[in-house]
Amino acid sequence: MAKITIDGKEFDVDPKLTVIQAAAENGIEIPHFCWHPKLSVSGNCRMCLVEIEKMPKLAIACSTQVSDGMVVRTDSDRVVKARNAVMEFLLINHPLDCPICDEAGECKLQDYAYKYSIGESRFTEDKVHKPKRVELGPRVMLDDERCIMCSRCIRFADEVAHQPALTFTERGTHVVLTTFPGQQFDSPYSMNVIDLCPVGALTSRDFRFKSRVWEMSSTDSVCIGCARGCNTQVWVRNNEILRLTPKQNDEVNGPWMCDHGRLDSFRHVNSDARLNGPLLRKDNAFVEVGWDEALSRIVSELRTYRKNEIAAIGSPYATNEDNYIFAKFMRDVVGAKHFALAEHVKPGDQDELLIRADKTPNAAGAQLMGFATHALAPMLEGIKNGAIKALYVLEDNIAADPAVADILAELDLLIVHSCVRNETTELAHVVLSSATFAEKNGTYTNFLGRVQRIRPAVTTVDSERTLDGFSMSRWDKFAAHNDRWGKGPRRDARSSWRIIAAVSGVMGTKMKYAASDEIFKELAEKIPAFRGLSYLKLGSTGATTSAGAPAAVPTPAHS
């Protein structure tokens, strides 16, 4: 270890670190634009200048390696004066368009101008005008006037996305960011440059001008686009998801996220096809009914079949808690003998960075709850030959495959949990409106066996009654003083475990769970792979099951 002094405080640090890394590890902020811990060092913004004893000139902290005995000052008069000069230089040609800039509220240039600039400029001439609204690719828009030439986006395209499509052209005050001739920046990870950009030069073509950052709530969650389970933040305004952004978790996705996950994994939450309560098929048409009537119909129908005539299909989209309660109910209360899980794999649609061929967030967790993918084909064969007459499907559109749809049409009873109307609900006899990943608490297990939390970012009618322990009166007070939550449409959708517990109660077996953490506590006791885990231990980054990714499908021991 190297002993260094920063602003009068001594620290023992790894001698391989740079000054900016050593300072960050010890809670000392050195302002910077171009440096990023996941990218190579370019050293071109000069914002991280510091004074180092025995060095005649100020040094850039991002590329200066520490050495034993080094004495660093980050707040001396020389450093403050240099930062003021850097900020004045950067703002000479930067447009004064903060009121209309999408980056306002998240802009490092704004923050540093307030914290490190003198607040005035000696430059009185006209600013240089550069191209605006340049389409770098199908998902990213560029405003060259705002660019401060930090080169983060160029390095990301070269080093992470492995699509070297971006470069600087021209020189001096006329330098512009652009793509190479005839190219677009259309990498599956292109939108990460929006997060990397420290100013408002790069913006999302999907999110532009939809909302200010301070008008939205943000909630930590997990992307459901594939089995990676990237950590995300869900941004909501008026009870509608407007965007997803990555949340750094070096055990899963680092600071990155694919474009598909950002743009497509939440569309169904805002969809016009969302269900708003249970549906019953009457005279070959769906009728909206209350929950009591729907649950009574399910119970009366299930009681007419023998146990070996009833089957259950778990869901790689549902949480561990939902799948656990579903398996417990179907095995211990209904007495079903057939359990299966559908696969949603796109061969070849996978890379070495984040994207997985399995396009579901919880296939590993559903298997650990006792649902096997290899059991689906025998189950469908049983439906075809009439051995299986009733099927209960949890949050999965298995009829999207026309061959499966033809088989499901032969069932006497099909019960489906779904958040939207789809091919499977159109064949169902009873449809129960389930909450989406953004409307409930729970956990997912990714392909590496890492268990991670999801949390409600959007409210439903049911969540007004209870949301993470909020009573109705507390919820009313909270919503009344928070426009981000207190407005917007709310759908009548419930977490699947709540629905199943209600069905079980009508059948005479009470499941006394007040919240999802109580279910997780029980499954952690019953299923060996989850032993020792709890919501508290999962924290904000998750924890790995003792089994890792499931190689075989165990049978859970339900009470």
KOLTORKE-342524 format. One record per residue: residue in three letters; x, y, z of N, C-alpha, C in turn. Coordinates in pm, whole numbers, plus 50000, padded with zeros to 5 digits. Layout:
REM residues N
ALAXYZXYZXYZ...
This chain:
REM residues 559
MET500844988150000500005000050000500885012550000ALA500375022949936501085035749933500405045250031LYS501205052450108500665062250202500675075850134ILE499495081650115499395094750051498585104050140THR498725116950114497995127150188497155135250091ILE495855135950119494955143850035494255154050125ASP494475166650097493865177550174494115175950323GLY495325172150358495725171250498495385158250566LYS494745148850499494375136050558495205124850494GLU495705115950578496535104850529495675092650498PHE496025085850388495305073750348496295063450298ASP495995050650325496745039550265495955034650146VAL496555035250027495835031849905496665022349820ASP495985015849727496645006949631497525015549539PRO498805012349527499695020549443499365020049294LYS498475010949254498085010149113497015020549078LEU496455026949178495365036349154495885049749107THR495005057049038495295070949006494805079749121VAL495155092249118494775101449226493255102549237ILE492575103449123491115105049127490455092449183GLN491005080649153490455068249206490695067149357ALA491895070749399492225070249541491345079849621ALA491125091749566490275101549633488835096449642ALA488315090849532486945085949530486745074749631GLU487725065849643487625054749738487555059649882ASN488055071549907488075076950042487115088550061GLY486115089349971485035098949989485375113249956ILE486415115449878486805129049839486455131049692GLU485655141049662485225143449525486215152549453ILE486675147849340487455156249249486605157949124PRO486185170149090485285171948975485935167248846HIS485125161748758485645156548632484515155648530PHE484875156248403483925154248294484285141948212CYS485535140948168485885130448072486205117148137TRP486625117048262487005104448325485775096348363HIS485875083148343484835073848385485515060848427PRO485115055148541485835043448593485815031248502LYS484855030548409484745018848321485325021348182LEU485915033148160486485036548030487965039948044SER488675039647932490085043547934490215058447965VAL491415062448005491665076448042491995084447916SER491345095947901491665104747788492315117747836GLY491945122747952492595134448011492445147147931ASN491265149247870491145161047784490245172047838CYS489545169947949488665180647996489375190148092ARG490415185348161491255193248253490515197848378MET489315192648401488545197048517489105191148646CYS489825180148637490295173148758491705177548799LEU492125189348761493445194348799493595195148950VAL494735190249001495045190949143496485195449160GLU496815199949280498175204249310498875193049385ILE500035188749333500805177949395502165183449437GLU502485181249562503745186449616504945181649536LYS505855190549511507095188149435506865187449284MET505615189449238505365190449094505185205249059PRO505925210048959505875224448931504525229148874LYS503835220248804502555224048742501415215848804LEU500225220748785499065213048826498975200348742ALA498505189448804498415176548735496955172148725ILE496655164648618495285159248607495195146548690ALA494215146248778494105135248873493725122148808CYS493105122748689492595110448626493705101748569SER494885107348539495945099248478497245099548558THR497225105748673498425106448758498355095348862GLN499295086048855499295074648947499835078949082VAL499265073249188499725076649323501095070549348SER501815076449442503105070949485503255073349634ASP504065065349697504215066249842504765079949881GLY504105085949978504525099150024503925110749947MET503105108049849502525118849768501605127649852VAL501695140749832500845150349901500025157849797VAL498715156549807497815162149706496895172449771ARG496665183449699495685193349743494655195249633THR493395193749669492305195049571491565208249584ASP491945216549682491195228849706492085241049730SER493325240449682494225251849699493795263349608ASP494355275149630494015286849549494345284449402ARG495485277849375495865274949236494845265849169VAL494375255649242493405246149187492065253049162VAL491615261049258490345268049242490395277549122LYS491495284549109491635293848996491645286248862ALA492315274748859492375266748736490985261448700ARG490225256848799488885251948772487995263048719ASN488105274748777487325286048727487635288648580ALA488915287648545489325290048407488785279348314VAL488845266648360488315255548278486825257348255MET486075260748360484635262748347484335274448255GLU485095285148266484855296648178485115292948032PHE486155284948011486475280547875485375271647819LEU484875262247898483835253247851482525260447820LEU482265271147894480995278247878481055289347773ILE482235291647714482345302347614481355300447501ASN481305288247446480425285547332479235276647366HIS479095273147494477965264547532476675272847530PRO475625267747463474365275447455473705277047592LEU473065288247613472355290747739470905286047725ASP470745272947704469405267447679468975257647787CYS469445259847908469055250948018467525249748035PRO466755260548015465295259148033464635249147938ILE465245246347824464635236947729465465224247711CYS466525222647790467415211147773466915199447856ASP466835187647793466365175547861467285171347975GLU468525175647972469485171448074469385179848200ALA468615190548198468495199448314468065191648436GLY468795193348544468535185848665469445173848680GLU470055169348571470985158048574472315161848508CYS472545174648489473675179548410474865182848499LYS476015176448474477215179348553477725193348524LEU477505198248403477945211748371477165222048455GLN475865219648471475065228248559475595227748702ASP475795215648750476245213848889477595220448912TYR478515218148821479865223748838479885238948817ALA479015243848727478945258248708478505265148837TYR477615258648908477145264149036478205262749144LYS478915251549143479835248449253481245253649232TYR481705253849107483115256849082483365268948992SER482325274548931482525285848839482365299048914ILE482865309848853482735323048915481395329648880GLY480645323548786479295328348758479215339248654GLU480315342448590480275352448483481335349248380SER481195354848260482115352248149482615365348090ARG483885365348052484445377247986484225377047835PHE483625366047786483405364547643482085371147605THR482155381247520480945388747482480575387047336GLU481425380247258481145378247116480065367547097ASP479595366246971478595355946941479195342046959LYS478375333047010478825319247027478875312146892VAL479725302046882479825294046760478575285246750HIS477965284946634476765276846612477145263746543LYS476585252946593476895239646542475595232146512PRO475685220546448474455213146411473605209446533LYS472295209646513471345205946617470455194546567ARG469915186746660468995175746631469555166346524VAL470785161946546471455152446456471125138346501GLU470625130046412470275116246446471525107546433LEU472185105146547473365096546544473015082146511GLY471815078146548471335064646524469835064246547PRO469245052546544467785051646558467275055346697ARG468165055946795467705058246933468375070047002VAL469375076046940470145086747005470155099346919MET469865110746982469865123746916471025132146970LEU471685139746880472845147846916472565162646894ASP472925170746993472955185346979474415189446995ASP475095191846882476535194346884476905207146960GLU475995216746967476315229247036476585226947184ARG475995216647241476155214147384477375205547415CYS477935199047316479035189547338480265196647394ILE480885190947498482105196747555483325188247519MET483175179247422484275171147370484975162847478CYS484195156747566484805148347669485255134947614SER484675130747501484985118347428484525105747499ARG483695106847602483175094847668482425085847570CYS481575091947487480765084047394481635076847292ILE482705083347248483595077247149484295065147210ARG484785066947332485475055847400484505044347430PHE483265047647467482285036947491482025029047363ALA481825036147252481555029347125482705020247086ASP483935024747111485115016847074485345005147170GLU485265007847300485764998447400484694989147457VAL483444993747464482384985947527481404980447423ALA480854989447341479904985147239480584978147122HIS481884980447107482674974546998482074977946862GLN481604990246850481164995646722481795009546706PRO483025010246657483725023146646483115031846537ALA481995038046570481265046046470481345060946496LEU481825065146614481815079346651483225085146647THR483305097946612484595104646608484395119746613PHE485495127146638485485141746628486025145846492THR485405155846432485935161746309486095176846329GLU486785183146237487135197346249488085199346368ARG488445211846393489405214946500488995227646571GLY489625229846687489405242146761487965243846805THR487445255946796486085258746841485045252746748HIS485455248046631484505242446534484435227146538VAL485085220946635485085206446643483665201346668VAL483285190346601481955184546616482075169446632LEU481125163846706480995149446717480135144446602THR480535133546539479755128146428480055113346412THR479325106846323479605092946289480505092546167PHE481175081446147481975079646027481045079745905PRO481525083945791480665085045672479935072045641GLY478625073245620477815061745583477445052545699GLN477775056545823477485047945938476455054346029GLN475755045846102474895049946213475395043346339PHE475185050046451475515043746579474275036246625ASP474185023546584472975015646611473305003146691SER474325003846776474674992746863473514989246955PRO473384976546996472354972947095472524979947229TYR473654986647246473934993747371474095008847350SER473605013947239473875027847201473385037947304MET472285035047374471695045047464472495047147592ASN473515038847615474375041247731475155054247717VAL475365058947594476095071647578475275083347632ILE473955081647641473105092147699473415093747847ASP473585082447917473945083148059475365088348076LEU476265084547985477655088647997477855103447970CYS477045109247882477225123147844477005132147966PRO478015140148003477875148448123477055161148101VAL476665163547976475845175247942474625170347863GLY473925179347797472725175447724472945173347577ALA474165169647537474465168047395473805155647337LEU473765144647412473195132147365471925129247444THR470815127847374469525125547440468785113947374SER467825108647446467025097447397465935102547304ARG465855096847185464805100847092463435096447144ASP463385086347228462125081747284461655090547399PHE462575095147482462215102347605462205117647589ARG462785122847480462955137347465461665145147491PHE461765155047578460695164647608459465158447673LYS459585146547730458435140447797458285145447941SER459405147948008459305152148147460645157548196ARG460575165748299461765169948372462085159448477VAL463355158248510463775147848603463145150148740TRP462955162848782462405165348914460885163348919GLU460275160748805458845157948801458545143048811MET459585134848816459405120348816459895114348948SER459305103148984459855095049093460735084249033SER461755079949105462605069049058462605057949162THR462515045549113462425033949200463405023349152ASP464195017949243465135007249209464364994649172SER464784988249062464104976249018465064967648937VAL464504957948864465284948648783464654947948644CYS465484948148541464994947148403464474932948377ILE463334931948312462734918748284462964914548139GLY463864921348068464054918647925464784905747895CYS465614900847989466314888247968466774882848102ALA467454871548099467854864648222469014871248293ARG469584881748237470664888948305470154895748431GLY468994902148422468444909148538469184921848571CYS469414930248471470124942748494469414951248599ASN470184957448686469624966448785469234979548717THR468054984448749467524996248681466905005948779GLN466605017848728465735027348796464535029848706VAL463355028748765462105030848692461635045048721TRP461485053048615461125067148629459655068948591VAL458885074448685457425075048673456925089348693ARG455975092948610455255105548629453765102948603ASN452915108148688451475106048677451125091248663ASN451835083148743451585068748747451845061748613GLU452715067348532453075061548402454595061148391ILE455115049548349456555048248331456985055748206LEU457965064648221458455072348108459805067348057ARG460595061548144461895056548099462475047048203LEU463415038748159464255030648247465695034748225THR466465035348332467885038048322468645027748406PRO469905025048372470645014948449471045020048586LYS471035010948682471565013548817472795004848833GLN473895010748872475155003248872475154992048974ASN475474980248926475694968449010476784960248943ASP477984961148994479124954748929479044939548931GLU478144933849013477964919449016477054914548904VAL476354923748838475374919748737475604926748604ASN475414939748602475464947048475476414958848473GLY477154961048582477994972948587477114985248576PRO477554995448502476705007348482475925007048352TRP475904995448282475344995048147473964988348145MET473314989548029472014983448006471774983347854CYS471144972947802470924972547657469714981147619ASP469664985047493468584993747445467224986747449HIS467214973747423465944966247427465344966947567GLY466174965047668465684965647805465154979447840ARG465804989747793465375003447822464015006647759LEU463855002447636462705007247559461514997747557ASP461764984747562460684975147537460194967847661SER460984967347767460614958847880459514964747967PHE459144977347947458084983248030456854987447951ARG456824985347821455714990147738454374984047781HIS454394971547823453124965047860452504971247985VAL453324977948068452794984248189451864995748152ASN452215003048048451415014548003450445010947891SER450384998147854449654994047735448144996447745ASP447544999547630446085000647623445404987147639ALA446174976447623445624962947636445604958047781ARG445994966747876446004962748016444614958648063LEU444574948148143443334943648205443024952348326ASN441744954548350441324962848462440334955248550GLY440754943348591439894934848671439694921348607PRO439064911848678438864898248626437864897848511LEU438014887548427437084884948317436584870548326LEU435314868648300434724855248290434134853348151ARG434324841248098433724838147968432284833347989LYS431354840947932429934837447940429334838247800ASP428724827547755428154827147620429194830647515ASN430394825247535431494826747441431974841247427ALA431744849247529432234863047531432684866547671PHE433654875647682434164879547812433284890047877VAL433104888448008432334897948087433204902248206GLU433264915148229433994920148346433184917248471VAL433854911148570433164907548694434014911948812GLY433444910948931434184913849053435084902349092TRP435984904949185436934894549227436224882849295ASP435234885649376434544874949448433894865049351GLU433254870249248432604861449150433634853249074ALA434754859649036435784852348962436404841349046LEU436674844249174437284834149260436324822649287SER435044825849305434044815249328433934806149207ARG434004811949087433934804048964435134794648954ILE436324799548988437514791248982437394779349076VAL436984782149198436894771549299435844761149260SER434674765749218433624756249181434034747749061GLU434754753548967435194746048849436284735948885LEU437294740248963438394731348997437914719049073ARG436874720549154436384709349234435694698649151THR435414701449025434744691548941435714681948872TYR437024684148889438014675748820438794667348920ARG439224655648875440114647448955441494653848959LYS442264650649061443564657049080444504654848962ASN444454642948905445374640148794444914646248661GLU443744652948663443254659748543443594674648543ILE444264679248649444574693548663446084695648650ALA446464705948576447884708948554448164723648582ALA449424726648609449844740348641451074744048560ILE451064755948502452234761148431452704773648504GLY453914772748562454514784048630454994794448531SER455604805048584455984816048496457414820748519PRO458214821548412459544827648425459474842848430TYR458264848448416458074862948429457604866748568ALA457004857248641456504859948776457654859348876THR457444864948995458474865249097458644851549162ASN459724850249238459924838049317458744835849411GLU458274846749472457174845749567455904841049499ASP455604846449382454414842349308454484827549271ASN455624823349218455774809349177455734799949297TYR456304804049409456304795649528454874793249578ILE454114804149591452734802849639451884795049539PHE452134797149410451394789849307451654774949317ALA452914771149330453264756949342452684751049470LYS452764758649577452234753949705450724751849698PHE450024761249638448574760349626448164748549537MET448794747449419448404736949325448734723049378ARG449824721749453450204708549504449454705049633ASP449424714249728448904710949861447404713149875VAL446854722649802445424725749815444624719149704VAL445044721149579444324715349465444674700549446GLY445944697249473446384683549454446784680249312ALA447124690349233447524688149094448784679449086LYS448894672148977450014662848959450984667048849HIS450604677148772451424680748655451894695348668PHE453224697348663453824710648677454824712648564ALA454774724248501455684726748389456004741548378LEU456964744548292457414758248268457744759748121ALA457274770548060457564773047918458894780547904GLU459614777547798460874784547768460614795947670HIS461404806447683461334817747590462754821547550VAL463354812947471464754814447433464854817947285LYS465674827847252465954831447113467394827747082PRO467614816047022468984811746993469734821946908GLY470954824646947471774834046872471664848446917ASP470584851746991470404865547037471034866947175GLN472374866547177473124866847301474514872147272ASP475104879047369476474883847350477264882047479GLU478514886447477479384884447592479294895747693LEU478524906147663478424917347755477254915647852LEU476014916947802474854915947890473744907047835ILE473454907947707472244902047650472294886747657ARG471184880847704471054866347714469974861347618ALA470134849047572469154843147479467824840447549ASP467864837447678466644835547756466034849247783LYS464864851747728464254865047734463294866747852THR463544859447959462704860648078463584863848199PRO463024870348301463854874448416464004863948525ASN463144853548525463124844748642462944829948609ALA463484825648497463394811348464464134802948568ALA465274807748613466044800348714465264799248844GLY464614810148885463844809749008462624800748998ALA461934801148884460744792648865461124777948869GLN462294774648816462734760548821463034756348964LEU463624765349041463904762149181462614760449262MET461524766249214460234764649281459524751749240GLY460104744249145459554731249111458904730248975PHE459094740148888458514739748753459624736448654ALA459414725948575460454721048485460104723648339THR461074728448262460834731048120460634718048043HIS461334707348084461214694748010459864687848034ALA459074693148128457774687148156456654693048071LEU456954703347993455894709947916455374701147802ALA456284694847727455844686547614454934675047659PRO455294667447764454364657047812453024662647859MET453054674747918451804680847964450904684047845LEU451484689947738450704693247620450154680547554GLU450944669847558450474657047503449304651847586GLY449364653947719448264649747805446984657547776ILE447134670247741445954678247704445364673147573LYS446234669747479445774665047348444984651947359ASN445474642847444444794629947454443674629747558GLY443404641147621442264642147712442544638447855ALA443794634747886444124631048024444114643248116ILE444504654748062444494667348138443364675948083LYS442454679948170441274687448126441224701748179ALA441984704448284441984717948344443424722748358LEU443674735248319445024740848323444984754648387TYR445914756948478446064769848545447404775648501VAL447374787048432448594793048377448904805948452LEU450134807148500450554818748576451394828248489GLU450844839548453451594850648390452494846348274ASP451954839148179452764835448063451854833847941ASN452244839947832451464839147708451934827347625ILE451644815347672452134803347604451434801247470ALA450234806847452449494805047327450004814047215ALA451054821847242451684829647134452224820247027ASP452524807947066452894797346972451594791246918PRO451294792646788450024787546734449794772646760ALA450874764746762450724750446788450214748046930VAL450714755947025450254754747163448814759747175ALA448484770347103447124775947107446104765447062ASP446434757946959445514747546911445244737047019ILE446294733847097446144723747202445324729347318LEU445574741947357444844747947469443354749147440ALA443024750347313441604751647275440804739147311GLU441494727847337440814715347369440494714047518LEU440974723347602440764722447746439314725347785ASP438874718847891437554721847946437594734348034LEU438774736648097438924748248186440334753848172LEU440424766648141441714773448134441634786148219ILE442444786748322442534798348411443864805148386VAL443844818248367445054825548329445214837948416HIS446444839848467446834852748525447544860648417SER447154873048397447814881348296447584895948328CYS448514904348284448334918748301447724925048177VAL447794918148062447254923447936446444912547865ARG445614916547775444924906947690445894901947583ASN445954888947564446864883147466446274870247411GLU447084862747337446574850547273446084840247375THR446744839547490446354829747592445064833947662THR444924846647695443694851047761442484849547672GLU442684850647541441564849247448441004835047447LEU441804825347491441334811447498440814807647637ALA441044816447734440754813147874439274813447906HIS438934806548014437574807148067437484816948184VAL438604818448256438694828348363440034835548349VAL440004848948348441224856948339441294865748463LEU442414865348531442634873148652443724883548625SER443434896048650444364906848616445474907648720SER446684904648678447834904348769448664916948754ALA449364920248860450234932048861451504929348781THR452054939748723453314938648650454494939748746PHE455694938048693456904939048775457024952748841ALA456434963048779456564976648831455504980148934GLU454654970348968453534973149057453524964349182LYS454634957349208454614948049321456014946249378ASN456044940749499457284936649562457574922149528GLY458834918449530459194904649504460654903349468THR461024891349422462404888649383462454880549255TYR463524882449180463834874349062465184867749084THR465394856249022466674849249026467234848748884ASN468384854848862468904855448726469634842548689PHE470194842148569470764829648517471994825348596LEU472604834348672473744830948756473324826848897GLY472004826848922471514823349055471514834949151ARG471604847149101471594858949188470164863549210VAL469764864849335468414868749373468384883849395GLN467434890749330467394905349337465964910249358ARG465844921749426464554927349461463944935449348ILE462604935049337461854944949262460914951949359ARG460534964349325459724972449414458644979549333PRO457524983049395456464989849321456845004249286ALA456785007449157457005021149110455715027449060VAL454755019049022453445023448973452395017749067THR451375025649096450355021049190449155015349116THR448495005849182447244999949133446145002549235VAL444944998549202443844999749298444174991949425ASP444774980249408445104971849522446214978149606SER447184984849541448284990649617447855002849694GLU446705008749661446185019549744445775014049880ARG445335001349879444904995250005446104991650091THR447164986850027448354983250103449564983950012LEU450554991650050451784993049971452944993550068ASP453674982150077454814981450167454474985850308GLY453284981950358452934985150494452154997950512PHE451935005650405451125017750417449675013750441SER449085019050543447645017350560446945027150467MET445645025950455444885034550365445045049250403SER444965052250531445045066150573446425071950547ARG447455064050574448825068850547449045070550398TRP448485061150317448635062350173447975075150121ASP446785078150168446085090250125446915102650152LYS447515103150270448325114850304449555115550214PHE450155104050188451335103650103451015108049960ALA449925102649905449555105649767449115120149752ALA448435125349852447925138949842449035149249834HIS450205146049889451305155649891452405151849793ASN452135142649705453145138449608452485136349473ASP452575146449387451905145949257452415134549170ARG453665130649190454235120049106453515106949128TRP453015104649251452275092449280450775094849286GLY450365106949325448975109249356448065111349238LYS448595111449115447765113448996447935101848899GLY447105101748797447245091648692446335079748713PRO446125071848606445205060348613445745049148700ARG444855042348771445235030548848444375018848803ARG445035007748776444314996148725444024986448838ASP442964978848822442574968948923443364956148897ALA444594955948944445474944448926446104941049060ARG446354928049082446904923649209448104914549187SER448994914249283450114904849278449544890649272SER450164882249193449634868649175449544860949306TRP450514863049396450454855749522449224859849603ARG448824872449595447624877049665446374870249606ILE446334869349472445194863049407445094848349448ILE446234841349442446224827049474445864824749620ALA446364833249709446014831949850444514833849870ALA443904842849792442454845049802441694832849752VAL442154826949641441514814749590441614803549693SER442784802249752442994791949854442054793949972GLY441844806550010440934809450120439514805250089VAL439074807449965437724803349925437604788249927MET438724781249899438714766549901438814760950042GLY438974769850142438984765350280440354764350342THR441404767750269442764767450323443334781550326LYS443474787150444443934800950454445454801650443MET445914811050363447344814150353447534827950416LYS448114828250533448194840750609449514847850583TYR449554854850471450724863050438450274877550426ALA450964886450496450624900650488451434907750380ALA452604902550349453474909150251454404898850189SER455044902850079455884893450005457114889050084ASP457584897350177458764893450252458484881550344GLU457224879850386456864868250467456914855450384ILE456524856550258456614845050167458064841450143PHE458884851750120460304849150094460954842550215LYS460574846750334461114840650455460784825850459GLU459544822350422459134808350424459854800250316LEU459934805550195460584797850089462074796250117ALA462674806050187464084804850224464294793650325GLU463264790750403463334779650499463064766250431LYS462204766150329461764753750266462674749250151ILE463254758750079464024755349959465514757149989PRO466294746549985467694747250028468524758049958ALA468274760349829469084770149755468964784249810PHE467824787349875467584800749927467894801850077ARG468364791350135468564791150280469524802250323GLY469124809350427469954820050480469704833650418LEU468884834350313468614847150247467394853950308SER467364866950299466224875050342466254888050263TYR465144895350266465124908250197466234917350248LEU466494916750378467544925250436468904921450380LYS469174908350367470464903950317470604906550166LEU469484906650094469554909649951470004924049929GLY469554933150016469964947050005469634953049870SER470514961649823470284968549696470964961949578THR471834951949604472584945549494472274930749480GLY471484924949571471124910949560472144901649624ALA471854888849623472744878649677472554865749599THR473584857549595473544845249516473034833549598THR472184825249537471684813349604472844803649627SER472684794949724473734785149753473914775349638ALA472874773949554472954764649442473504771149316GLY473634784649317473984791649194472854790249095ALA473174789648968472154787348865471704772848871PRO470394770148862469904756448878470294747548762ALA471064737148794471434727548691470374716648680ALA469714713848791468644703948794467444710148863VAL466314704148846465074709648902464694701949027PRO464824708249145464444701349268462934701949292THR462444693749378461034694349419460954701349553PRO460314713149561460284720449687459454713049792ALA459884714649917459174708250026458144718050082HIS456934717050035455874725950083455214719950206SER454824728650297454124723950416452664721250382
